[in-house]
Amino acid sequence: MNPLKRFRFTGTLYFLQQFSIRKAQGEFALAEDFGFNLQGSDPHSSARFGELHTPRGTVETPVFMPVGTLGTVKGLTVDQVKTTGASLILGNTYHLALRPGSERVERLGGLHEFMGWDGPILTDSGGFQIFSLSQCAKITEQGATFQSHIDGRKLELTPEESIRIQERLGSDIAMVLDHVVALPAEREVVRDAMQRSTRWASRCLEVASRQQQAKFAIVQGGLDVELRQESAQGLTQLPFDGYAVGGLSVGEPPPEMYRMIAATTPFLPADKPRYLMGVGRPIDLLEGIARGIDMFDCVMPTRNGRNALAFTWQGTLRMRNAKHADDRRPIDETCPCLACRHSRAYLRHLFIAGEMLGPILLTHHNLTFYQQLMSAARKHIAAGSFGEWLPTQRGVIDSISQS
């Protein structure tokens, strides 16, 4: 083995050994008023349902989190987000740190007060932004250095600073900084990033933070089963409140993503929440649930809503299509969203005319559909029928609707 790689590998083992000792001595504590109660599972799959308890309320799982990148779910007020059924939302550490700045948010009472949302908030760490800005980012053991996409300033994001930013933002769940690599990649590149992510995760635990903020670690390892399992086994030795599966939905075929999820979740604690990051197709959510995932987030429902695409139980509707020009029907007669109070003809007109109401209404519809999807999944798991229900959705909710 290359001497540098051997040093990094043994360094990771040393971190884990030291944390195991310190954890046994009671040096690290899990977040107060935070916990996960597993309430049941499906006999025909690994699907499960439960309750995630936070200082700002209880969240039923499986759960989908709308993405509020800059302190807003695009196009909707917080009251409108609540009417979709959402109970937990996501904020973006990188973007909020740049604008308006975490110090300003802290002075103004924290992210909850700043945006007017009284439910729980999860903030990501900035790791995915490092990945997406990889052409202008430099990754070292210390952290990542890159330029602001707003004003070109040189920025450094370390594991410690990521946690401090999230502490200032005041989120209920903070994600550790991880190193995501673009796929495909050489195995050694993926291994180095995975082991670095584990070392970064241990450094995040060193940062003193308020006891009401939970910390989640992130499993990495690309499309390599052994590396995924090594990552999970290492991270679960550390005292985290939950565990995420990261580095997927970055262009790999869905079956490969499903294979990685199935290979990872058995190595995660059953009594901790499991979060699949950035995955958003409705069928992918169900396939993730079938493999033991509890939490999801993605911009897909809001982004597609702004682009005139409506999710339904019969597949996706393209609302700009001329066939809707005289259609009096709502998108879905059973849907309680704001959009479904109007006809398909009216919704099409809004998009063709460039009216801002169109994207607002379809965003509300799509987020409502995603919450209904999670509700249906929970009910089927509780009834023991999820494994039988899932095949009836394949090829349907992920299709282009003909209605």
C-alpha positions in Angstrom: 0.0 0.0 0.0 1.2 3.5 -0.8 2.7 5.0 2.4 0.4 8.1 2.3 -2.7 5.9 1.8 -1.5 3.6 4.7 -1.2 6.7 6.9 -4.7 7.8 6.1 -6.1 4.4 6.7 -4.4 3.9 10.0 -5.4 7.5 10.9 -9.0 6.6 10.4 -8.7 3.5 12.6 -7.0 5.6 15.3 -9.8 8.2 15.2 -12.4 5.4 15.7 -10.4 3.7 18.5 -10.0 6.9 20.4 -13.7 7.8 20.0 -14.7 4.3 21.2 -12.7 4.9 24.4 -14.0 8.4 25.0 -17.6 7.3 24.2 -17.4 4.5 26.7 -16.2 7.1 29.3 -19.3 9.1 28.7 -17.5 12.1 27.1 -20.1 12.4 24.3 -23.8 12.7 24.7 -26.6 12.4 22.2 -28.9 15.4 21.7 -31.5 16.1 24.4 -35.2 15.9 23.5 -34.3 14.0 20.3 -35.1 10.4 19.6 -36.5 7.8 17.2 -39.2 5.3 18.1 -39.6 2.4 15.6 -43.2 1.5 15.7 -43.5 -1.3 13.1 -42.2 -2.9 9.9 -43.5 -4.6 6.8 -43.2 -8.4 6.7 -42.5 -8.5 3.0 -39.8 -5.9 2.8 -37.4 -3.8 5.0 -39.9 -0.9 5.1 -40.6 0.5 8.6 -42.5 3.3 10.2 -41.9 5.3 13.3 -41.7 8.7 15.0 -38.8 11.1 15.1 -39.0 13.3 18.2 -37.4 16.7 18.1 -37.6 19.8 20.5 -40.0 21.3 17.9 -42.4 18.5 17.4 -42.8 14.9 16.4 -42.4 13.8 12.8 -43.9 10.6 11.4 -41.6 8.5 9.3 -41.1 7.7 6.4 -41.0 11.5 5.8 -40.2 13.7 2.8 -38.6 17.1 3.6 -39.3 20.0 1.2 -36.1 21.9 0.4 -35.8 25.5 1.6 -32.4 26.2 0.3 -32.3 29.9 1.2 -34.7 29.9 4.0 -37.7 29.5 1.7 -39.4 26.7 -0.1 -39.4 28.4 -3.5 -42.7 30.0 -4.3 -44.6 29.2 -1.1 -45.1 30.9 2.2 -44.5 28.8 5.3 -48.2 28.5 5.9 -48.7 27.1 2.4 -45.9 24.6 3.1 -47.7 23.5 6.2 -50.9 22.9 4.3 -49.1 20.4 2.1 -48.7 18.2 5.2 -45.0 18.9 5.6 -43.7 18.6 9.1 -39.9 18.8 8.6 -38.0 21.0 6.1 -34.4 21.3 4.9 -32.1 24.4 4.8 -28.8 24.8 3.0 -25.8 25.6 5.1 -23.5 26.7 2.3 -26.0 29.1 0.7 -27.3 30.5 4.0 -23.8 31.1 5.2 -23.1 33.2 2.1 -26.4 35.0 2.1 -27.6 36.4 4.4 -24.8 34.9 6.7 -25.1 32.6 9.7 -24.1 35.4 12.1 -27.0 37.6 10.9 -29.5 34.7 11.1 -28.3 34.1 14.7 -28.7 37.8 15.6 -32.2 37.7 14.2 -33.3 34.8 16.4 -32.2 31.8 14.3 -33.5 30.2 11.2 -36.9 29.3 12.6 -37.7 32.8 13.6 -36.1 34.3 10.5 -38.3 32.4 8.1 -41.3 32.0 10.4 -41.3 28.1 10.5 -42.0 26.7 13.9 -41.5 23.0 13.0 -38.2 21.1 13.0 -35.5 22.0 10.4 -32.6 19.9 9.1 -29.6 21.7 7.6 -27.1 20.0 5.3 -23.4 20.4 5.8 -22.3 21.9 2.5 -20.7 18.7 1.3 -22.8 18.5 -1.8 -22.0 22.0 -2.7 -18.3 21.1 -2.5 -19.1 18.3 -5.0 -21.1 20.5 -7.3 -18.3 23.2 -7.2 -15.6 20.6 -7.6 -14.0 22.3 -10.6 -13.1 25.3 -8.5 -12.7 23.6 -5.1 -9.6 22.2 -3.5 -10.1 19.4 -1.0 -7.5 18.7 1.7 -7.5 16.9 5.0 -8.3 20.2 6.7 -11.5 20.8 4.6 -12.5 22.5 1.3 -11.4 25.8 -0.2 -13.4 27.3 -3.0 -14.7 30.6 -4.4 -18.1 32.1 -3.6 -20.5 31.8 -6.5 -21.9 35.2 -5.5 -18.9 37.5 -5.3 -15.8 35.4 -5.9 -14.5 35.5 -2.3 -12.2 32.7 -1.3 -13.9 30.5 1.3 -12.8 27.7 3.5 -15.2 25.1 4.9 -13.9 22.7 7.5 -15.9 20.0 9.4 -15.7 22.2 12.5 -16.9 25.4 10.8 -19.8 23.6 9.1 -21.1 22.5 12.5 -20.5 26.0 13.9 -22.5 27.5 11.0 -25.4 25.1 11.6 -25.2 25.9 15.3 -25.6 29.6 14.5 -28.5 28.9 12.2 -30.2 27.0 15.0 -31.4 23.9 13.1 -32.7 20.9 14.9 -30.6 18.4 12.9 -27.1 19.2 11.7 -25.4 17.1 9.0 -21.6 16.4 9.2 -19.4 17.6 6.4 -18.6 14.8 4.0 -16.5 14.4 0.8 -18.7 13.4 -2.2 -16.9 12.2 -5.3 -18.2 12.3 -8.9 -19.0 8.8 -10.3 -17.6 6.9 -12.0 -14.2 7.1 -10.1 -11.2 4.9 -9.3 -11.8 2.7 -6.3 -8.8 4.3 -4.4 -10.3 7.8 -5.0 -13.6 6.7 -3.6 -11.9 4.9 -0.7 -9.9 8.0 0.2 -13.0 10.2 0.1 -14.9 7.7 2.2 -12.2 7.5 4.9 -11.8 11.2 4.9 -15.6 11.6 5.4 -15.3 9.3 8.5 -12.4 11.4 9.9 -14.3 14.6 9.2 -17.4 13.1 11.0 -15.3 12.4 14.1 -14.0 16.0 14.0 -17.6 17.3 13.9 -18.3 15.6 17.2 -15.4 17.6 18.8 -17.3 20.8 18.3 -19.2 21.9 21.4 -22.8 22.6 20.4 -26.1 23.0 22.1 -27.6 19.7 23.3 -30.9 20.3 21.5 -29.2 20.0 18.1 -28.9 16.4 16.8 -26.0 15.4 14.5 -26.3 12.9 11.6 -23.3 11.2 10.0 -23.2 10.4 6.3 -22.2 7.0 4.7 -20.1 7.3 1.6 -18.4 4.7 -0.7 -19.6 5.3 -4.2 -21.0 2.2 -5.9 -18.7 -0.1 -4.0 -20.6 -2.4 -1.6 -17.5 -3.1 0.5 -16.6 0.6 0.9 -20.2 1.4 1.8 -20.3 -1.2 4.5 -16.9 -0.2 5.8 -18.1 3.4 6.0 -21.3 2.4 7.8 -19.4 0.2 10.3 -16.9 3.0 11.0 -19.5 5.7 11.5 -21.8 3.6 13.7 -18.9 3.4 16.2 -19.4 7.1 16.7 -22.2 8.6 18.8 -24.5 10.1 16.2 -28.2 10.6 16.5 -28.9 9.4 13.0 -27.2 8.2 9.8 -27.6 9.2 6.2 -26.8 7.5 2.9 -25.0 10.1 0.7 -23.3 10.2 -2.6 -26.1 8.6 -4.6 -28.6 10.0 -7.2 -25.6 11.6 -9.0 -26.2 10.0 -12.4 -26.0 6.2 -11.6 -28.8 3.9 -12.9 -31.6 3.5 -10.4 -30.9 -0.3 -9.9 -27.3 0.6 -8.8 -28.7 3.1 -6.3 -31.1 0.5 -4.9 -28.3 -2.0 -4.6 -26.2 0.4 -2.6 -29.1 1.2 -0.3 -29.9 -2.5 0.3 -26.2 -3.2 1.0 -25.9 -0.3 3.5 -29.0 -0.2 5.7 -28.4 -3.6 7.4 -25.2 -2.1 8.8 -27.1 0.9 10.4 -28.6 0.8 13.8 -32.3 -0.1 13.8 -33.1 2.4 16.6 -31.7 5.4 14.7 -33.3 7.3 11.7 -31.9 6.6 8.2 -31.8 9.4 5.7 -31.3 9.0 1.9 -30.0 12.3 0.7 -31.1 14.1 -2.4 -33.3 11.4 -3.9 -36.6 12.6 -5.2 -38.4 10.5 -7.9 -41.6 9.1 -6.3 -40.7 5.6 -7.2 -37.2 6.0 -5.8 -38.7 7.1 -2.5 -40.8 3.9 -2.4 -37.9 1.8 -3.4 -35.8 3.4 -0.7 -38.5 2.8 1.9 -38.6 -0.8 0.9 -34.9 -1.0 1.7 -35.2 0.5 5.2 -35.0 4.3 4.6 -36.9 6.7 6.8 -36.1 10.2 5.5 -35.8 11.9 2.1 -35.3 15.3 0.6 -35.1 16.6 -3.0 -35.8 19.8 -5.0 -37.6 17.7 -7.6 -41.3 18.4 -6.6 -40.7 22.2 -6.4 -38.4 22.4 -9.5 -40.8 20.3 -11.6 -43.7 22.4 -10.4 -42.0 25.5 -11.6 -41.6 23.8 -15.0 -45.2 22.8 -15.4 -44.8 19.1 -14.4 -47.4 17.7 -12.0 -47.0 14.5 -10.1 -50.1 12.2 -9.9 -50.9 8.6 -8.9 -51.2 7.9 -12.7 -47.8 9.4 -13.5 -46.5 12.9 -14.5 -48.7 15.4 -16.3 -47.2 18.0 -18.6 -49.4 20.9 -18.0 -48.2 22.9 -21.0 -49.6 20.2 -23.3 -52.2 21.4 -25.7 -54.5 18.6 -24.8 -55.3 20.4 -21.5 -56.5 23.6 -23.2 -60.2 22.8 -22.8 -60.0 20.3 -19.9 -62.3 21.2 -17.1 -61.0 18.5 -14.7 -58.6 19.2 -11.9 -55.2 17.5 -11.8 -56.6 15.0 -9.3 -60.2 15.1 -8.0 -59.1 13.7 -4.6 -56.2 16.1 -4.0 -56.8 18.9 -1.4 -54.1 21.2 -2.8 -54.5 24.7 -4.0 -54.0 23.8 -7.7 -56.7 21.1 -7.7 -59.3 23.8 -7.0 -58.8 24.8 -10.6 -59.1 23.2 -14.0 -56.3 21.8 -16.0 -57.3 24.3 -18.7 -56.7 27.2 -16.2 -53.4 25.9 -15.0 -52.2 25.4 -18.6 -53.2 29.0 -19.3 -51.2 30.3 -16.4 -48.0 28.7 -17.7 -48.6 29.7 -21.3 -49.2 33.3 -20.2 -46.2 33.3 -18.0 -48.2 34.1 -14.9 -46.3 33.5 -11.6 -49.4 31.8 -10.1 -48.9 28.7 -12.2 -45.6 27.7 -10.7 -46.9 28.5 -7.2 -50.0 26.3 -7.6 -48.1 23.3 -9.1 -45.4 23.6 -6.5 -48.1 23.3 -3.8 -49.7 20.4 -5.7 -46.4 18.4 -6.0 -45.4 18.9 -2.4 -48.9 17.8 -1.3 -48.6 14.7 -3.5 -45.3 13.8 -2.0 -46.8 14.1 1.5 -49.7 11.9 0.4 -47.2 9.4 -1.0 -45.5 9.2 2.4 -48.8 8.9 4.2 -49.9 6.1 2.0 -46.5 4.3 2.5 -46.9 4.6 6.3 -50.4 3.2 6.2 -49.4 0.2 4.0 -46.4 -0.5 6.3 -48.6 -0.4 9.4 -51.1 -2.7 7.6 -48.3 -5.1 6.6 -49.1 -4.6 2.9 -46.3 -2.4 1.7 -44.4 -5.2 0.0 -47.5 -6.1 -2.0 -48.5 -2.4 -2.8 -45.1 -1.4 -4.1 -45.2 -3.5 -7.3 -48.5 -1.9 -8.2 -46.8 1.5 -8.3 -43.8 0.5 -10.5 -44.3 1.7 -14.0 -47.2 3.9 -13.0 -46.2 6.8 -10.7 -42.9 7.0 -12.6 -44.6 7.2 -16.0 -45.9 10.0 -18.2 -49.6 10.2 -17.5 -51.9 9.6 -20.5 -55.0 11.1 -18.7 
